[in-house]
Amino acid sequence: MAINPMPNYAHQGTYSFVPTEWSNELLTQFDPLLVWASPLVCNRDYAGTISNQGDRVVVNGLIRPNVGKYTDVGGMTIEDLKTVEQYVDITEADYVAFYVRDIEQVQVAGALSAPATQESVKALANVTDAFVGATVAASATAMPQVDVSAITGNVAKGEALLEAVFDMMEKLDTAKVPGARYVVVSPKVKRYLLRAPDIANAAALGAGGATANGLVASLAGFTVVSTTAMPAGVDLLAGHKAFTTFASQFTDFRSQPVEKYRRSQIDALHLYGARVLSFPEGKQPTSPDVAVTNSEGLLKAAVKWTA
């Protein structure tokens, strides 16, 4: 049983817990673990003010105006700017909660650097990434299956998978999707892609390597990243962050002394939601609370590995 609020006989000055320090340190550890929810894959333009699970962020997207031909006889036709309303619902609420023995001594450096706490942060990131990845994949347009089952050489398999990435590049080019795109791949795809000379050379030139957010390499306008949190039936997914928004908020850590033990309870909530958005002149949602399907800015493909 926790004592909350602090009883009158307790001296407030002996408790120097600073929630902001804990929140900042948690984000420092949390963000580099993300792939799907990272700034590479998602924009965070519409976070707004999130305080509770069930909150809703309203996004007003612009539909591209028409271009007319001017003549001195016909003049101009003035049109109203058209917008489409879309909702980003904060559906998820995950938490971390643990005991520390002395708030004043451990503060940030002690408890958040402990192995058990670091593992809880990793678990929190994994759950978040799995949710965002499933959201993105559900709205992506399916490309033909990539069949490498009859290819025996590792390098040749890598080349076939790289060709699938180039197919996605061409389709995104045709749809006039902006540059600075990403490709998220499964660990198995990553294994063979790294055997393809173009990817291997990109890494050798310093644009690749196993770093934060699963970076593999940068090539042909794509940043290639890998994660174990791939949605079911998806081995490659390409797109641009303008098409997905991620709204996230860690509520401030709180601490409470525990009555029976000389320790304190510390906990925090991670509130978040994600949505695939429409794009000017692209597919529009059927209603504000329904995500776009078959988005022209998100492409996914499965790989057939065995005959």
Secondary structure, 3 states (H helix, E strand, C coil): CECCCCCCCCCHHHCCCCHHHHHHHHHHHHHHHCCCCCCCCCECCCCCCCCCCCCEEEEEEEECCCCCCCECCCECCCCCCEEEEEEEECCEEEEEEEEECCHHHHHHHHHCCCHHHHHHHHHHHHHHHHHHHHHHHHHEEECCCEECCCCCCHHHHHHHHHHHHHHHHHHHHHCCCCCCEEEEECHHHHHHHCCCHHHHHHHHHHHCCCCHHHEEEEECCEEEEECCCCCCCCCEEEECHHHEEEEEEECCCEEEEECCCCCEEEEEEEEEEEEECCCCCCCCCCCCCCCCCCEEEEEEECEECCC
